[in-house]
Amino acid sequence: MIIEAINKRKSWLAFSERNIEPEKLEAIFEAARLAPSSMNIQPWRFVYANHNEPEFQLILDTLAEGNKRWARDAATLVLSIAQTEYMHNDKLYKNAYAWHDTGMANILLMVQAAELGIESHPMGGFDHLKASQNFNLPKEYESVLTIALGYRGDENSLPEDSLKRQNAPRKRKPIEEVAFKRSIK
Ligand SMILES: Cc1cc2nc3c(=O)[nH]c(=O)nc-3n(C[C@H](O)[C@H](O)[C@H](O)COP(=O)(O)O)c2cc1C
């Protein structure tokens, strides 16, 4: 059941450097590739790097200090990117759903990872401009999110506050506060 993978996904903090098998990484990106998108534009792009590759450092360098502390142990770092403009009949249009659709691809990616026993952690805390520069993104491509991926690591290596956060029960609004029949009150 997909709800099991959705429940399993949690923003993880203690990562092991164990490599993610290439076929699992492929399955993770395949899930993202299958996301729906406005006019089927498929605005998402992913730049990813495994721990031992130089581009790993290029993504890591963009992260906020608090994220660097644990994301440096991830097996793979992903930079999720949205193409914000598209061509139609030789005219250039702004895609108002570019970030939204990239977000949908991101969650499929993370849920598929969870299904495969791979932890993930989305991070908005990074220098978007630096990420665009590090990967020479053309101006119609915007960096949206960074995602740490990897197998579970040793929790004892985490600082106490991170360990507490990781083991805290999931906090969500009750369903009555988010799903309504008429108005949203
Ligand atoms: C767009 C976005 C940006 C986020 N940025 C960060 C971040 O910079 N650092 C961090 O530790 N967690 C970050 N998170 C993780 C959230 O804090 C987390 O998803 C939320 O607390 C719910 O917890 P859960 O993912 O474990 O269910 C981000 C999540 C999203 C979706």
The ligand as an SDF file (V2000), in Angstrom:
LIG
                    3D

 31 33  0  0  0  0  0  0  0  0999 V2000
   10.2270   22.8470    0.9120 C   0  0  0  0  0  0  0  0  0  0  0  0
   10.8170   22.2250    2.1600 C   0  0  0  0  0  0  0  0  0  0  0  0
   11.9400   22.7950    2.7240 C   0  0  0  0  0  0  0  0  0  0  0  0
   12.5260   22.2020    3.8600 C   0  0  0  0  0  0  0  0  0  0  0  0
   13.7060   22.7180    4.3390 N   0  0  0  0  0  0  0  0  0  0  0  0
   14.3340   22.0810    5.3480 C   0  0  0  0  0  0  0  0  0  0  0  0
   15.6320   22.4950    5.7430 C   0  0  0  0  0  0  0  0  0  0  0  0
   16.2370   23.4070    5.1790 O   0  0  0  0  0  0  0  0  0  0  0  0
   16.2130   21.8320    6.7850 N   0  0  0  0  0  0  0  0  0  0  0  0
   15.5940   20.8040    7.4290 C   0  0  0  0  0  0  0  0  0  0  0  0
   16.1980   20.2370    8.3470 O   0  0  0  0  0  0  0  0  0  0  0  0
   14.3780   20.3670    7.0550 N   0  0  0  0  0  0  0  0  0  0  0  0
   13.7360   20.9720    6.0180 C   0  0  0  0  0  0  0  0  0  0  0  0
   12.5280   20.5020    5.5780 N   0  0  0  0  0  0  0  0  0  0  0  0
   11.9030   19.3560    6.2510 C   0  0  0  0  0  0  0  0  0  0  0  0
   10.6720   19.7740    7.0630 C   0  0  0  0  0  0  0  0  0  0  0  0
   11.0890   20.4030    8.2410 O   0  0  0  0  0  0  0  0  0  0  0  0
    9.8240   18.5110    7.3320 C   0  0  0  0  0  0  0  0  0  0  0  0
    9.3430   18.0210    6.1060 O   0  0  0  0  0  0  0  0  0  0  0  0
    8.6330   18.8040    8.2570 C   0  0  0  0  0  0  0  0  0  0  0  0
    9.0700   19.1880    9.5230 O   0  0  0  0  0  0  0  0  0  0  0  0
    7.7530   17.5620    8.4100 C   0  0  0  0  0  0  0  0  0  0  0  0
    8.5100   16.4820    8.8730 O   0  0  0  0  0  0  0  0  0  0  0  0
    8.6370   15.1200    8.0510 P   0  0  0  0  0  0  0  0  0  0  0  0
    9.2050   15.4500    6.7040 O   0  0  0  0  0  0  0  0  0  0  0  0
    9.6080   14.2820    8.8470 O   0  0  0  0  0  0  0  0  0  0  0  0
    7.2920   14.5080    7.9440 O   0  0  0  0  0  0  0  0  0  0  0  0
   11.9280   21.0640    4.4630 C   0  0  0  0  0  0  0  0  0  0  0  0
   10.7850   20.5080    3.8750 C   0  0  0  0  0  0  0  0  0  0  0  0
   10.2430   21.0590    2.7310 C   0  0  0  0  0  0  0  0  0  0  0  0
    9.0480   20.3860    2.0930 C   0  0  0  0  0  0  0  0  0  0  0  0
  1  2  1  0
  2  3  1  0
  2 30  2  0
  3  4  2  0
  4  5  1  0
  4 28  1  0
  5  6  2  0
  6  7  1  0
  6 13  1  0
  7  8  2  0
  7  9  1  0
  9 10  1  0
 10 11  2  0
 10 12  1  0
 12 13  2  0
 13 14  1  0
 14 15  1  0
 14 28  1  0
 15 16  1  0
 16 17  1  0
 16 18  1  0
 18 19  1  0
 18 20  1  0
 20 21  1  0
 20 22  1  0
 22 23  1  0
 23 24  1  0
 24 25  2  0
 24 26  1  0
 24 27  1  0
 28 29  2  0
 29 30  1  0
 30 31  1  0
M  END
$$$$
